[in-house]
């Protein structure tokens, strides 16, 4: 597993925004300014990768026939899209907390 995969697993994909914010704030409190900037760069790269992955899945969904969309193939792709959207949402929430922490530490 690569570093980005490890970060993804550590950050998880949650629908609990408040919990995500608390976890991110706790993580941010442990880091100095440079550590936060490094984490922001990694999370930003992860978001870019997840958005690219999402676009690919959406293209696959567009290419399916109506029967395939209603079948297992469509269901599997829709599940993958839902998981990615959840992960993207979590990453965006945490990224916002990290960016605020940088502003606070710079002040």
N, C-alpha and C positions, 0 to 999 in steps of 0.2 A: 504494500500500500504506500502511496505517496503522501507527502505532507498535506496536500489539499484534501485528500480522502480522510486522513486522520482528523483534520480540522472539522470536516463535515460531520464525522461521527461524533466528535466531541461536542459540537454545537447542536447536533440533533435537528430534527424537524418537528416543531411543536406548533400547536395552534393557540397556546397560552401566551399571549403577548406580554402580560405582566410578569410571568415567570421568566420569559426570555429576557426582559429588561433587567430583572433582578440578577440573573446569572451573568449577563453582560457587564452590569455595573460592578459586580464582585470581581470579575476577571479584570476589568479595567483598573480597579483600585490596586491590583497587585502589580501593574505594569508601570514603568516609567514612560516618559513622552516618546522615546524612540521605540520602545516595545509596542506602544499603542499604534504608532505610525506603521510599524511592520505588520501588526495584526490587521489594520485597516487595509493595507495593500493586499494581504492574503485573502481577506474576506471579499474585497472588490474583485480580485481575480476569480475567486470561487463563484461569485455572482455572475460574472461574464460567462464562465463555463456552463453554469446551470441554465442561463438564458439561452445559450447556443443549443444545449441539449433539449431544452423545452421547444425551441423552434423546430428542431429536427423531428420531435415527436408530433408536433402539430402538423407538420408536412405529411408525416405518415398517416395521420388521421384523415387529412384532406384527401389522400389518395385511396382511401378505402371505399369500397362499394357500400351501399346502404345495408346489405345483408351482413357484410363483414363488420360494419359499425355496430350492429346489433348483436353480433356474435362474440365469441371468446376473444378474438383478435382485437376488436374494438374495445372491449371491456378491459383487456390487459393494458392497452395503450392509454385509455382514460385513467386507469389507476396510476400508471406511471406519471401522467401529467399532473394528477392531483397531488402525488407525493412531491414532485418537483416544485409545484406551486407553494406547497406548505413549507418546503425547505427554503425557497427563495424569500418567502415572507419572513421566516425566522431570521435569515441572514440579514435582510434589510432592517429589521427591528434592531438586531444587535449592532449592526453597522452604525445606525443612528446614535446608539448609546456610546459607542467607541468614539465617534466624531465629537460628540458633546464632551466627553472626557478629555479629549485633546484640547478643545477650546478652554475648558476649565483649567487644565494644567499649564496652558500657555499664558493664562491671565495672571 
